[in-house]
């Protein structure tokens, strides 16, 4: 581990940030795998539906 990453990991806030980066990275990798597996059409309808639901929930 580089000294910069080690310092980030030792700080509580930095460790939490690093954990979230790992989670997001895993989600992106899973999303890329699903997308390339032929589910592009389903995702193209899912994403706008989720965005519409989030907009309605937020109220904007």
mmCIF file of the N, C-alpha and C atoms, coordinates in Angstrom:
data_MODEL
# 
_entry.id   MODEL 
# 
loop_
_atom_site.group_PDB 
_atom_site.id 
_atom_site.type_symbol 
_atom_site.label_atom_id 
_atom_site.label_alt_id 
_atom_site.label_comp_id 
_atom_site.label_asym_id 
_atom_site.label_entity_id 
_atom_site.label_seq_id 
_atom_site.pdbx_PDB_ins_code 
_atom_site.Cartn_x 
_atom_site.Cartn_y 
_atom_site.Cartn_z 
_atom_site.occupancy 
_atom_site.B_iso_or_equiv 
_atom_site.pdbx_formal_charge 
_atom_site.auth_seq_id 
_atom_site.auth_comp_id 
_atom_site.auth_asym_id 
_atom_site.auth_atom_id 
_atom_site.pdbx_PDB_model_num 
ATOM 1   N N  . UNK A 1 1  ? 0.845   -1.172  0.000   1.00 0.00 ? 1  UNK A N  1 
ATOM 2   C CA . UNK A 1 1  ? 0.000   0.000   0.000   1.00 0.00 ? 1  UNK A CA 1 
ATOM 3   C C  . UNK A 1 1  ? 0.893   1.238   0.000   1.00 0.00 ? 1  UNK A C  1 
ATOM 4   N N  . UNK A 1 2  ? 0.540   2.191   -0.771  1.00 0.00 ? 2  UNK A N  1 
ATOM 5   C CA . UNK A 1 2  ? 1.336   3.411   -0.793  1.00 0.00 ? 2  UNK A CA 1 
ATOM 6   C C  . UNK A 1 2  ? 1.119   4.182   0.501   1.00 0.00 ? 2  UNK A C  1 
ATOM 7   N N  . UNK A 1 3  ? 2.078   5.002   0.881   1.00 0.00 ? 3  UNK A N  1 
ATOM 8   C CA . UNK A 1 3  ? 1.921   5.770   2.130   1.00 0.00 ? 3  UNK A CA 1 
ATOM 9   C C  . UNK A 1 3  ? 0.669   6.642   2.144   1.00 0.00 ? 3  UNK A C  1 
ATOM 10  N N  . UNK A 1 4  ? 0.317   7.168   0.998   1.00 0.00 ? 4  UNK A N  1 
ATOM 11  C CA . UNK A 1 4  ? -0.872  8.027   0.928   1.00 0.00 ? 4  UNK A CA 1 
ATOM 12  C C  . UNK A 1 4  ? -2.142  7.231   1.234   1.00 0.00 ? 4  UNK A C  1 
ATOM 13  N N  . UNK A 1 5  ? -2.261  6.033   0.652   1.00 0.00 ? 5  UNK A N  1 
ATOM 14  C CA . UNK A 1 5  ? -3.425  5.189   0.927   1.00 0.00 ? 5  UNK A CA 1 
ATOM 15  C C  . UNK A 1 5  ? -3.418  4.689   2.362   1.00 0.00 ? 5  UNK A C  1 
ATOM 16  N N  . UNK A 1 6  ? -2.246  4.367   2.883   1.00 0.00 ? 6  UNK A N  1 
ATOM 17  C CA . UNK A 1 6  ? -2.150  3.897   4.265   1.00 0.00 ? 6  UNK A CA 1 
ATOM 18  C C  . UNK A 1 6  ? -2.611  4.990   5.226   1.00 0.00 ? 6  UNK A C  1 
ATOM 19  N N  . UNK A 1 7  ? -2.199  6.240   4.967   1.00 0.00 ? 7  UNK A N  1 
ATOM 20  C CA . UNK A 1 7  ? -2.618  7.356   5.817   1.00 0.00 ? 7  UNK A CA 1 
ATOM 21  C C  . UNK A 1 7  ? -4.129  7.548   5.728   1.00 0.00 ? 7  UNK A C  1 
ATOM 22  N N  . UNK A 1 8  ? -4.676  7.461   4.517   1.00 0.00 ? 8  UNK A N  1 
ATOM 23  C CA . UNK A 1 8  ? -6.122  7.594   4.325   1.00 0.00 ? 8  UNK A CA 1 
ATOM 24  C C  . UNK A 1 8  ? -6.860  6.500   5.084   1.00 0.00 ? 8  UNK A C  1 
ATOM 25  N N  . UNK A 1 9  ? -6.360  5.267   5.025   1.00 0.00 ? 9  UNK A N  1 
ATOM 26  C CA . UNK A 1 9  ? -7.022  4.138   5.665   1.00 0.00 ? 9  UNK A CA 1 
ATOM 27  C C  . UNK A 1 9  ? -6.990  4.263   7.185   1.00 0.00 ? 9  UNK A C  1 
ATOM 28  N N  . UNK A 1 10 ? -5.927  4.861   7.745   1.00 0.00 ? 10 UNK A N  1 
ATOM 29  C CA . UNK A 1 10 ? -5.803  4.965   9.198   1.00 0.00 ? 10 UNK A CA 1 
ATOM 30  C C  . UNK A 1 10 ? -6.740  6.019   9.785   1.00 0.00 ? 10 UNK A C  1 
ATOM 31  N N  . UNK A 1 11 ? -7.133  6.992   9.004   1.00 0.00 ? 11 UNK A N  1 
ATOM 32  C CA . UNK A 1 11 ? -8.084  7.988   9.485   1.00 0.00 ? 11 UNK A CA 1 
ATOM 33  C C  . UNK A 1 11 ? -9.489  7.406   9.366   1.00 0.00 ? 11 UNK A C  1 
ATOM 34  N N  . UNK A 1 12 ? -10.303 7.626   10.376  1.00 0.00 ? 12 UNK A N  1 
ATOM 35  C CA . UNK A 1 12 ? -11.645 7.034   10.382  1.00 0.00 ? 12 UNK A CA 1 
ATOM 36  C C  . UNK A 1 12 ? -12.474 7.494   9.185   1.00 0.00 ? 12 UNK A C  1 
ATOM 37  N N  . UNK A 1 13 ? -12.475 8.775   8.907   1.00 0.00 ? 13 UNK A N  1 
ATOM 38  C CA . UNK A 1 13 ? -13.248 9.290   7.775   1.00 0.00 ? 13 UNK A CA 1 
ATOM 39  C C  . UNK A 1 13 ? -12.680 8.788   6.456   1.00 0.00 ? 13 UNK A C  1 
ATOM 40  N N  . UNK A 1 14 ? -11.366 8.701   6.374   1.00 0.00 ? 14 UNK A N  1 
ATOM 41  C CA . UNK A 1 14 ? -10.734 8.199   5.163   1.00 0.00 ? 14 UNK A CA 1 
ATOM 42  C C  . UNK A 1 14 ? -11.045 6.735   4.937   1.00 0.00 ? 14 UNK A C  1 
ATOM 43  N N  . UNK A 1 15 ? -11.080 5.960   6.018   1.00 0.00 ? 15 UNK A N  1 
ATOM 44  C CA . UNK A 1 15 ? -11.406 4.540   5.896   1.00 0.00 ? 15 UNK A CA 1 
ATOM 45  C C  . UNK A 1 15 ? -12.837 4.363   5.415   1.00 0.00 ? 15 UNK A C  1 
ATOM 46  N N  . UNK A 1 16 ? -13.737 5.177   5.930   1.00 0.00 ? 16 UNK A N  1 
ATOM 47  C CA . UNK A 1 16 ? -15.132 5.084   5.492   1.00 0.00 ? 16 UNK A CA 1 
ATOM 48  C C  . UNK A 1 16 ? -15.258 5.460   4.016   1.00 0.00 ? 16 UNK A C  1 
ATOM 49  N N  . UNK A 1 17 ? -14.541 6.486   3.611   1.00 0.00 ? 17 UNK A N  1 
ATOM 50  C CA . UNK A 1 17 ? -14.552 6.887   2.203   1.00 0.00 ? 17 UNK A CA 1 
ATOM 51  C C  . UNK A 1 17 ? -14.010 5.767   1.330   1.00 0.00 ? 17 UNK A C  1 
ATOM 52  N N  . UNK A 1 18 ? -12.919 5.155   1.757   1.00 0.00 ? 18 UNK A N  1 
ATOM 53  C CA . UNK A 1 18 ? -12.328 4.060   0.986   1.00 0.00 ? 18 UNK A CA 1 
ATOM 54  C C  . UNK A 1 18 ? -13.290 2.882   0.892   1.00 0.00 ? 18 UNK A C  1 
ATOM 55  N N  . UNK A 1 19 ? -13.998 2.591   1.970   1.00 0.00 ? 19 UNK A N  1 
ATOM 56  C CA . UNK A 1 19 ? -14.978 1.497   1.939   1.00 0.00 ? 19 UNK A CA 1 
ATOM 57  C C  . UNK A 1 19 ? -16.086 1.792   0.939   1.00 0.00 ? 19 UNK A C  1 
ATOM 58  N N  . UNK A 1 20 ? -16.580 3.027   0.927   1.00 0.00 ? 20 UNK A N  1 
ATOM 59  C CA . UNK A 1 20 ? -17.635 3.389   -0.024  1.00 0.00 ? 20 UNK A CA 1 
ATOM 60  C C  . UNK A 1 20 ? -17.122 3.334   -1.458  1.00 0.00 ? 20 UNK A C  1 
ATOM 61  N N  . UNK A 1 21 ? -15.862 3.706   -1.666  1.00 0.00 ? 21 UNK A N  1 
ATOM 62  C CA . UNK A 1 21 ? -15.284 3.602   -3.009  1.00 0.00 ? 21 UNK A CA 1 
ATOM 63  C C  . UNK A 1 21 ? -15.233 2.150   -3.466  1.00 0.00 ? 21 UNK A C  1 
ATOM 64  N N  . UNK A 1 22 ? -14.912 1.249   -2.549  1.00 0.00 ? 22 UNK A N  1 
ATOM 65  C CA . UNK A 1 22 ? -14.911 -0.175  -2.890  1.00 0.00 ? 22 UNK A CA 1 
ATOM 66  C C  . UNK A 1 22 ? -16.317 -0.659  -3.237  1.00 0.00 ? 22 UNK A C  1 
ATOM 67  N N  . UNK A 1 23 ? -17.303 -0.236  -2.460  1.00 0.00 ? 23 UNK A N  1 
ATOM 68  C CA . UNK A 1 23 ? -18.689 -0.636  -2.727  1.00 0.00 ? 23 UNK A CA 1 
ATOM 69  C C  . UNK A 1 23 ? -19.133 -0.126  -4.090  1.00 0.00 ? 23 UNK A C  1 
ATOM 70  N N  . UNK A 1 24 ? -18.850 1.136   -4.369  1.00 0.00 ? 24 UNK A N  1 
ATOM 71  C CA . UNK A 1 24 ? -19.237 1.713   -5.658  1.00 0.00 ? 24 UNK A CA 1 
ATOM 72  C C  . UNK A 1 24 ? -18.514 1.002   -6.794  1.00 0.00 ? 24 UNK A C  1 
ATOM 73  N N  . UNK A 1 25 ? -17.243 0.700   -6.597  1.00 0.00 ? 25 UNK A N  1 
ATOM 74  C CA . UNK A 1 25 ? -16.490 -0.027  -7.615  1.00 0.00 ? 25 UNK A CA 1 
ATOM 75  C C  . UNK A 1 25 ? -17.085 -1.392  -7.900  1.00 0.00 ? 25 UNK A C  1 
ATOM 76  N N  . UNK A 1 26 ? -17.495 -2.086  -6.853  1.00 0.00 ? 26 UNK A N  1 
ATOM 77  C CA . UNK A 1 26 ? -18.138 -3.394  -7.048  1.00 0.00 ? 26 UNK A CA 1 
ATOM 78  C C  . UNK A 1 26 ? -19.460 -3.254  -7.783  1.00 0.00 ? 26 UNK A C  1 
ATOM 79  N N  . UNK A 1 27 ? -20.246 -2.250  -7.432  1.00 0.00 ? 27 UNK A N  1 
ATOM 80  C CA . UNK A 1 27 ? -21.521 -2.038  -8.122  1.00 0.00 ? 27 UNK A CA 1 
ATOM 81  C C  . UNK A 1 27 ? -21.311 -1.714  -9.597  1.00 0.00 ? 27 UNK A C  1 
ATOM 82  N N  . UNK A 1 28 ? -20.302 -0.930  -9.893  1.00 0.00 ? 28 UNK A N  1 
ATOM 83  C CA . UNK A 1 28 ? -20.003 -0.603  -11.291 1.00 0.00 ? 28 UNK A CA 1 
ATOM 84  C C  . UNK A 1 28 ? -19.567 -1.855  -12.035 1.00 0.00 ? 28 UNK A C  1 
ATOM 85  N N  . UNK A 1 29 ? -18.730 -2.678  -11.406 1.00 0.00 ? 29 UNK A N  1 
ATOM 86  C CA . UNK A 1 29 ? -18.279 -3.910  -12.049 1.00 0.00 ? 29 UNK A CA 1 
ATOM 87  C C  . UNK A 1 29 ? -19.446 -4.858  -12.303 1.00 0.00 ? 29 UNK A C  1 
ATOM 88  N N  . UNK A 1 30 ? -20.337 -4.979  -11.330 1.00 0.00 ? 30 UNK A N  1 
ATOM 89  C CA . UNK A 1 30 ? -21.515 -5.842  -11.504 1.00 0.00 ? 30 UNK A CA 1 
ATOM 90  C C  . UNK A 1 30 ? -22.412 -5.279  -12.597 1.00 0.00 ? 30 UNK A C  1 
ATOM 91  N N  . UNK A 1 31 ? -22.598 -3.972  -12.599 1.00 0.00 ? 31 UNK A N  1 
ATOM 92  C CA . UNK A 1 31 ? -23.411 -3.341  -13.633 1.00 0.00 ? 31 UNK A CA 1 
ATOM 93  C C  . UNK A 1 31 ? -22.834 -3.554  -15.018 1.00 0.00 ? 31 UNK A C  1 
ATOM 94  N N  . UNK A 1 32 ? -21.526 -3.455  -15.149 1.00 0.00 ? 32 UNK A N  1 
ATOM 95  C CA . UNK A 1 32 ? -20.886 -3.673  -16.447 1.00 0.00 ? 32 UNK A CA 1 
ATOM 96  C C  . UNK A 1 32 ? -21.045 -5.118  -16.889 1.00 0.00 ? 32 UNK A C  1 
ATOM 97  N N  . UNK A 1 33 ? -20.927 -6.046  -15.946 1.00 0.00 ? 33 UNK A N  1 
ATOM 98  C CA . UNK A 1 33 ? -21.085 -7.458  -16.292 1.00 0.00 ? 33 UNK A CA 1 
ATOM 99  C C  . UNK A 1 33 ? -22.513 -7.756  -16.733 1.00 0.00 ? 33 UNK A C  1 
ATOM 100 N N  . UNK A 1 34 ? -23.481 -7.210  -16.021 1.00 0.00 ? 34 UNK A N  1 
ATOM 101 C CA . UNK A 1 34 ? -24.885 -7.430  -16.372 1.00 0.00 ? 34 UNK A CA 1 
ATOM 102 C C  . UNK A 1 34 ? -25.196 -6.793  -17.718 1.00 0.00 ? 34 UNK A C  1 
ATOM 103 N N  . UNK A 1 35 ? -24.682 -5.596  -17.927 1.00 0.00 ? 35 UNK A N  1 
ATOM 104 C CA . UNK A 1 35 ? -24.939 -4.883  -19.183 1.00 0.00 ? 35 UNK A CA 1 
ATOM 105 C C  . UNK A 1 35 ? -24.366 -5.658  -20.366 1.00 0.00 ? 35 UNK A C  1 
ATOM 106 N N  . UNK A 1 36 ? -23.158 -6.168  -20.212 1.00 0.00 ? 36 UNK A N  1 
ATOM 107 C CA . UNK A 1 36 ? -22.532 -6.898  -21.312 1.00 0.00 ? 36 UNK A CA 1 
ATOM 108 C C  . UNK A 1 36 ? -23.136 -8.283  -21.487 1.00 0.00 ? 36 UNK A C  1 
ATOM 109 N N  . UNK A 1 37 ? -23.875 -8.755  -20.512 1.00 0.00 ? 37 UNK A N  1 
ATOM 110 C CA . UNK A 1 37 ? -24.478 -10.085 -20.598 1.00 0.00 ? 37 UNK A CA 1 
ATOM 111 C C  . UNK A 1 37 ? -25.788 -10.067 -21.376 1.00 0.00 ? 37 UNK A C  1 
ATOM 112 N N  . UNK A 1 38 ? -26.142 -8.951  -21.956 1.00 0.00 ? 38 UNK A N  1 
ATOM 113 C CA . UNK A 1 38 ? -27.328 -8.900  -22.797 1.00 0.00 ? 38 UNK A CA 1 
ATOM 114 C C  . UNK A 1 38 ? -28.561 -8.338  -22.134 1.00 0.00 ? 38 UNK A C  1 
ATOM 115 N N  . UNK A 1 39 ? -28.386 -7.693  -21.005 1.00 0.00 ? 39 UNK A N  1 
ATOM 116 C CA . UNK A 1 39 ? -29.542 -7.121  -20.322 1.00 0.00 ? 39 UNK A CA 1 
ATOM 117 C C  . UNK A 1 39 ? -29.646 -5.626  -20.572 1.00 0.00 ? 39 UNK A C  1 
ATOM 118 N N  . UNK A 1 40 ? -29.061 -5.165  -21.651 1.00 0.00 ? 40 UNK A N  1 
ATOM 119 C CA . UNK A 1 40 ? -29.050 -3.734  -21.950 1.00 0.00 ? 40 UNK A CA 1 
ATOM 120 C C  . UNK A 1 40 ? -30.464 -3.185  -22.095 1.00 0.00 ? 40 UNK A C  1 
ATOM 121 N N  . UNK A 1 41 ? -31.338 -3.917  -22.759 1.00 0.00 ? 41 UNK A N  1 
ATOM 122 C CA . UNK A 1 41 ? -32.705 -3.426  -22.968 1.00 0.00 ? 41 UNK A CA 1 
ATOM 123 C C  . UNK A 1 41 ? -33.441 -3.257  -21.645 1.00 0.00 ? 41 UNK A C  1 
ATOM 124 N N  . UNK A 1 42 ? -33.271 -4.210  -20.735 1.00 0.00 ? 42 UNK A N  1 
ATOM 125 C CA . UNK A 1 42 ? -33.930 -4.106  -19.436 1.00 0.00 ? 42 UNK A CA 1 
ATOM 126 C C  . UNK A 1 42 ? -33.373 -2.929  -18.637 1.00 0.00 ? 42 UNK A C  1 
ATOM 127 N N  . UNK A 1 43 ? -32.055 -2.731  -18.707 1.00 0.00 ? 43 UNK A N  1 
ATOM 128 C CA . UNK A 1 43 ? -31.459 -1.622  -17.973 1.00 0.00 ? 43 UNK A CA 1 
ATOM 129 C C  . UNK A 1 43 ? -31.866 -0.279  -18.559 1.00 0.00 ? 43 UNK A C  1 
ATOM 130 N N  . UNK A 1 44 ? -32.055 -0.230  -19.868 1.00 0.00 ? 44 UNK A N  1 
ATOM 131 C CA . UNK A 1 44 ? -32.464 1.024   -20.489 1.00 0.00 ? 44 UNK A CA 1 
ATOM 132 C C  . UNK A 1 44 ? -33.861 1.447   -20.034 1.00 0.00 ? 44 UNK A C  1 
ATOM 133 N N  . UNK A 1 45 ? -34.700 0.502   -19.673 1.00 0.00 ? 45 UNK A N  1 
ATOM 134 C CA . UNK A 1 45 ? -36.015 0.859   -19.141 1.00 0.00 ? 45 UNK A CA 1 
ATOM 135 C C  . UNK A 1 45 ? -35.975 1.020   -17.625 1.00 0.00 ? 45 UNK A C  1 
ATOM 136 N N  . UNK A 1 46 ? -35.072 0.315   -16.967 1.00 0.00 ? 46 UNK A N  1 
ATOM 137 C CA . UNK A 1 46 ? -34.989 0.380   -15.514 1.00 0.00 ? 46 UNK A CA 1 
ATOM 138 C C  . UNK A 1 46 ? -34.462 1.727   -15.036 1.00 0.00 ? 46 UNK A C  1 
ATOM 139 N N  . UNK A 1 47 ? -33.403 2.216   -15.657 1.00 0.00 ? 47 UNK A N  1 
ATOM 140 C CA . UNK A 1 47 ? -32.772 3.450   -15.195 1.00 0.00 ? 47 UNK A CA 1 
ATOM 141 C C  . UNK A 1 47 ? -33.735 4.638   -15.251 1.00 0.00 ? 47 UNK A C  1 
ATOM 142 N N  . UNK A 1 48 ? -34.422 4.888   -16.363 1.00 0.00 ? 48 UNK A N  1 
ATOM 143 C CA . UNK A 1 48 ? -35.376 6.010   -16.351 1.00 0.00 ? 48 UNK A CA 1 
ATOM 144 C C  . UNK A 1 48 ? -36.503 5.830   -15.331 1.00 0.00 ? 48 UNK A C  1 
ATOM 145 N N  . UNK A 1 49 ? -36.927 4.598   -15.128 1.00 0.00 ? 49 UNK A N  1 
ATOM 146 C CA . UNK A 1 49 ? -37.971 4.332   -14.141 1.00 0.00 ? 49 UNK A CA 1 
ATOM 147 C C  . UNK A 1 49 ? -37.479 4.662   -12.741 1.00 0.00 ? 49 UNK A C  1 
ATOM 148 N N  . UNK A 1 50 ? -36.254 4.251   -12.423 1.00 0.00 ? 50 UNK A N  1 
ATOM 149 C CA . UNK A 1 50 ? -35.689 4.564   -11.112 1.00 0.00 ? 50 UNK A CA 1 
ATOM 150 C C  . UNK A 1 50 ? -35.499 6.064   -10.934 1.00 0.00 ? 50 UNK A C  1 
ATOM 151 N N  . UNK A 1 51 ? -35.024 6.735   -11.974 1.00 0.00 ? 51 UNK A N  1 
ATOM 152 C CA . UNK A 1 51 ? -34.835 8.181   -11.876 1.00 0.00 ? 51 UNK A CA 1 
ATOM 153 C C  . UNK A 1 51 ? -36.164 8.905   -11.682 1.00 0.00 ? 51 UNK A C  1 
ATOM 154 N N  . UNK A 1 52 ? -37.203 8.450   -12.361 1.00 0.00 ? 52 UNK A N  1 
ATOM 155 C CA . UNK A 1 52 ? -38.526 9.055   -12.190 1.00 0.00 ? 52 UNK A CA 1 
ATOM 156 C C  . UNK A 1 52 ? -39.045 8.830   -10.773 1.00 0.00 ? 52 UNK A C  1 
ATOM 157 N N  . UNK A 1 53 ? -38.829 7.632   -10.247 1.00 0.00 ? 53 UNK A N  1 
ATOM 158 C CA . UNK A 1 53 ? -39.271 7.335   -8.883  1.00 0.00 ? 53 UNK A CA 1 
ATOM 159 C C  . UNK A 1 53 ? -38.511 8.182   -7.867  1.00 0.00 ? 53 UNK A C  1 
ATOM 160 N N  . UNK A 1 54 ? -37.211 8.350   -8.076  1.00 0.00 ? 54 UNK A N  1 
ATOM 161 C CA . UNK A 1 54 ? -36.426 9.187   -7.170  1.00 0.00 ? 54 UNK A CA 1 
ATOM 162 C C  . UNK A 1 54 ? -36.876 10.643  -7.242  1.00 0.00 ? 54 UNK A C  1 
ATOM 163 N N  . UNK A 1 55 ? -37.138 11.126  -8.437  1.00 0.00 ? 55 UNK A N  1 
ATOM 164 C CA . UNK A 1 55 ? -37.609 12.505  -8.585  1.00 0.00 ? 55 UNK A CA 1 
ATOM 165 C C  . UNK A 1 55 ? -38.947 12.700  -7.886  1.00 0.00 ? 55 UNK A C  1 
ATOM 166 N N  . UNK A 1 56 ? -39.833 11.724  -8.016  1.00 0.00 ? 56 UNK A N  1 
ATOM 167 C CA . UNK A 1 56 ? -41.133 11.813  -7.354  1.00 0.00 ? 56 UNK A CA 1 
ATOM 168 C C  . UNK A 1 56 ? -40.975 11.770  -5.836  1.00 0.00 ? 56 UNK A C  1 
ATOM 169 N N  . UNK A 1 57 ? -40.048 10.944  -5.351  1.00 0.00 ? 57 UNK A N  1 
ATOM 170 C CA . UNK A 1 57 ? -39.838 10.829  -3.910  1.00 0.00 ? 57 UNK A CA 1 
ATOM 171 C C  . UNK A 1 57 ? -39.233 12.102  -3.333  1.00 0.00 ? 57 UNK A C  1 
ATOM 172 N N  . UNK A 1 58 ? -38.348 12.723  -4.092  1.00 0.00 ? 58 UNK A N  1 
ATOM 173 C CA . UNK A 1 58 ? -37.716 13.957  -3.632  1.00 0.00 ? 58 UNK A CA 1 
ATOM 174 C C  . UNK A 1 58 ? -38.682 15.122  -3.746  1.00 0.00 ? 58 UNK A C  1 
ATOM 175 N N  . UNK A 1 59 ? -39.550 15.040  -4.735  1.00 0.00 ? 59 UNK A N  1 
ATOM 176 C CA . UNK A 1 59 ? -40.546 16.079  -4.919  1.00 0.00 ? 59 UNK A CA 1 
ATOM 177 C C  . UNK A 1 59 ? -40.130 17.158  -5.894  1.00 0.00 ? 59 UNK A C  1 
ATOM 178 N N  . UNK A 1 60 ? -39.216 16.820  -6.777  1.00 0.00 ? 60 UNK A N  1 
ATOM 179 C CA . UNK A 1 60 ? -38.784 17.829  -7.758  1.00 0.00 ? 60 UNK A CA 1 
ATOM 180 C C  . UNK A 1 60 ? -39.286 17.498  -9.136  1.00 0.00 ? 60 UNK A C  1 
# 
